[in-house]
Amino acid sequence: MNYMRRITALLLVGWTAAGLLVPPAEGAELNPATLAVFDRYVCLTEAGMEDDLRNDHFLFIDRLPDNRRHAIDAQLRQGTVDIQRLHTLEDGRAIPVPSGMIHHWVGVIFVPNATLPQVLAIL
């Protein structure tokens, strides 16, 4: 994953962590089959992200149709947050996860007049 994608992931995780007060939860041990499918899901997702970059889709909303992208941009500039559930497919089909679930979401927020160093300092 490239540097800017990592920053985006950090920003999204940081925003979620800052926006929610959630008590710590204990993790569960994943069985090998579940972990293997999750690893495959991650690889397919990262390959899709690389495809997005090759197609000049730097941000998530860049890959959306013009009318949808403009609508989301207008909403973001009014102070809303756009959150969408994503699904990585394999050969056009959902990826079954034995004994598990994959939650794959993206959130977009607009912070006017903020520089990257300012945002990272808050995180």
C-alpha positions in Angstrom: 0.0 0.0 0.0 1.4 3.4 -0.9 2.2 6.2 1.5 -0.9 8.3 0.8 -3.2 5.3 1.2 -1.7 4.6 4.5 -2.3 8.2 5.6 -5.9 7.9 4.4 -6.3 4.7 6.4 -4.7 6.4 9.5 -7.0 9.4 9.1 -10.1 7.2 8.8 -9.0 5.1 11.8 -8.0 8.1 13.8 -11.3 9.8 13.0 -13.3 6.8 14.1 -11.3 6.4 17.3 -11.7 10.0 18.1 -15.4 10.1 17.2 -16.5 7.1 19.2 -16.0 6.2 22.8 -16.0 2.5 22.7 -14.7 0.3 25.6 -12.0 -2.1 24.6 -13.1 -5.5 23.4 -11.3 -8.8 23.6 -10.4 -10.3 20.3 -11.3 -13.7 19.1 -8.9 -16.3 17.6 -9.6 -16.7 13.9 -9.5 -20.2 12.6 -7.0 -20.8 9.7 -9.7 -20.9 7.0 -11.2 -17.6 8.1 -7.8 -16.0 8.3 -6.9 -17.3 4.8 -10.0 -15.8 3.3 -9.4 -12.5 5.1 -5.9 -12.4 3.7 -7.2 -13.1 0.2 -9.8 -10.3 0.7 -7.1 -7.9 1.7 -4.9 -8.8 -1.3 -7.9 -8.4 -3.7 -8.8 -5.1 -2.1 -5.3 -3.7 -2.3 -5.1 -4.8 -6.0 -8.3 -2.9 -6.6 -6.7 0.2 -4.9 -3.7 -0.1 -7.2 -6.0 -0.3 -10.2 -7.7 2.9 -8.9 -4.4 4.7 -8.8 -3.5 3.6 -12.3 -6.9 5.0 -13.4 -6.2 8.4 -11.7 -8.7 7.6 -8.9 -6.7 8.9 -5.9 -9.6 9.3 -3.5 -12.5 6.9 -3.0 -15.0 9.3 -4.5 -12.8 9.8 -7.6 -14.1 6.4 -9.0 -17.7 7.4 -8.7 -19.8 8.7 -11.6 -19.5 12.5 -12.0 -23.0 13.3 -10.7 -22.6 11.2 -7.6 -19.1 12.5 -6.9 -20.3 16.1 -7.2 -23.3 15.5 -4.9 -21.0 13.9 -2.2 -18.5 16.8 -2.6 -21.3 19.4 -2.1 -22.6 17.5 1.0 -19.0 17.3 2.5 -18.5 21.0 2.0 -21.6 21.6 4.1 -20.1 19.6 7.0 -21.6 16.1 6.5 -19.7 12.9 6.6 -20.1 10.3 3.8 -19.8 6.7 5.0 -20.3 3.7 2.6 -20.1 0.0 3.0 -17.8 -1.6 0.4 -17.6 -5.1 -0.9 -14.6 -6.6 -2.6 -15.6 -9.2 -5.1 -13.7 -12.1 -6.6 -14.7 -12.9 -10.2 -17.8 -10.8 -9.8 -19.0 -12.7 -6.7 -19.1 -12.1 -3.0 -16.3 -13.8 -1.1 -17.7 -16.3 1.5 -16.0 -16.1 4.9 -16.2 -19.3 6.9 -16.9 -18.7 10.6 -16.5 -14.9 10.1 -17.6 -11.6 8.7 -15.6 -8.9 7.0 -16.7 -5.3 7.6 -15.4 -3.1 4.9 -16.3 0.6 5.1 -15.0 3.9 3.8 -15.7 7.3 5.3 -14.9 10.7 3.7 -14.8 14.0 5.5 -13.8 17.5 4.4 -11.8 19.6 6.7 -11.5 23.1 5.2 -8.2 25.0 5.4 -6.4 22.1 7.1 -2.9 21.0 6.1 -1.7 17.4 6.3 0.7 18.2 9.2 -2.2 19.8 11.1 -4.4 16.8 10.6 -1.6 14.4 11.6 -0.8 16.4 14.7 -4.4 15.9 15.9 -4.3 12.2 15.2 
